Amino acid sequence: MIKGRVKGKVWSSRHVGTLPPGALLEVETEAGGRIIAFDPLGCDDEEAVMVTQGSVAAAYFNGKNAPVDALIIGSIDENTKQKS
């Protein structure tokens, strides 16, 4: 798994028909790289997320041949309170 942060949406008015409903998001990884990941969860900008890639990501879509190589599989809860 890869830990990253959503940096924005990627808009695609034309794409292959087997792409399921959902959003394509640009995710900045902890290593500083950026990937495009499919988001079935509805994540927001700057949200910390977990991403999986490859055959595991494509296998998420049962019964469909989805052209997805990176999939957001979770939103990371962040503690925003400062400890005293």
Helices and strands as residue ranges (DSSP letters): E 2-10, E 23-29, E 34-39, E 48-53, H 55-59, E 70-75
